[in-house]
Amino acid sequence: MSDRSHHALPLPDYDHLPLGGLRSRVRSLTAGEVEELLAYEHSHGDRLPVTELLDARLDQLHSGAEPTSGDPGALRPESGGRRAGSPVSPATSPQPFGPPPHGTPDQRGRPKGDRTS
């Protein structure tokens, strides 16, 4: 199979997809498209986890699995506009403080003269 430009691959930004994103998005591809990705991977990065994933999906497709109705061009969750967690702002940040010179904040050190043996 001819070496394709990464811009002409069945998955946009294939080279930048993490393995989890690739795993979910490759399910929408046909056997021919998975073979294209596999040939590209062998000629470029040849990353073992990726080739194993693509080989496994290709085996599934040859065994009768059908591509899902997902959109390979959809916005990737790992680069999406929604962020998890709360935003950090001066209003939500804790007050700065320095650690105590010794001991813990609730157990202050005592001078030696106050100790009993």
N, C-alpha and C positions, 0 to 999 in steps of 0.2 A: 504494500500500500504506500502511496506517496506521502512524503512528509508534509503535513499541513501546517499552516501558520496558526499560532494560538488564537488569532482573531477569528478563524474560520472553523473552530472546533464546535461540536454540538452544545457544549456548556460554556456560556460566557464566563470569563475570568477563571477558567479551569485551573490555571497555574497557581491561583491564590486561594483556592477553596481548601479549608481544613478538612481532614479526613471525615469528620462527622457530617459536614455539609455536603461533601461529595457522596457519601453513603446514601443520603436521602434524595439527592437530586439525580443520581444516576439511575434511579428506579423509573424515571420517565422516558428513558432512552430505549431505542430499538437495539437489536443485536448488532446491526451494522454501525450504529453510532458508538456503541461501547467498544467495538473493534477499532474504530478510528481513535478513540481516546487511548486504548491500550497500545496501539502502534506509536502514537505520539509520546506516551509515557516511556515506552522502551527506548525511544530515540532521544529523549531529553533527560528527565530526572531519574527514571528507572527506580523509583522508590518502591521498595518491597511491599509495604502495607497497601499502597495504592494499586500495584499490579495484582496483589492477592484479592483485593476488593473487586477490581474490574473483572478478573478471571472468574470469581465466584458469581458475579452478576451475569456474566456471559453464559456460564453453565446453567444458571436458573432459566435464562431466556431460551437456551437450546433444549431445555427439559420441558418447555411448554409455558413458562411464566409469561405474562403479558406486561408490557409497560403500563405504569399507572398514568393517571390523567394529570400529573403535576406539570407545572410550567418551568422548564429549565432556565428560562430567562427571568424568573420572578426575583424579587428583591431578596437577597440572602439575609437571614436573621442575624448573622454575625456582623453585618455591616449596616443593619437597618436603622431607621430613625428612632425607634423606641429604645429607651434605656431602662434598665432595671435599677432598683434602689432609689434612694433619695438623693436629691442634688445637694451638694455642699455649698454653703454660703456662710458669710459671717454670722448671720442670725442663727444658723444651726450648728456652728462650730463650738466646741467647748472652750472655756476660758483657758488661756495658756497658764501654765504653772511650772515651777521648777521642782525637782525631787527634793525631799528633805536631805539635810546633810548626812544623816545616818538614821538607821531605824526605818520604820514604816510610818506613814502618816498617822495611824491610830496607835502606834507604840513608839513614842519618842524616847530617845536615849536619856539616861540619867547620869549625872556626874558621879564620879567614883566615890565621893564622900557620902552620898546618900545610900549606897549599897550596904546591905547587911550580909554577912557571910554565913 
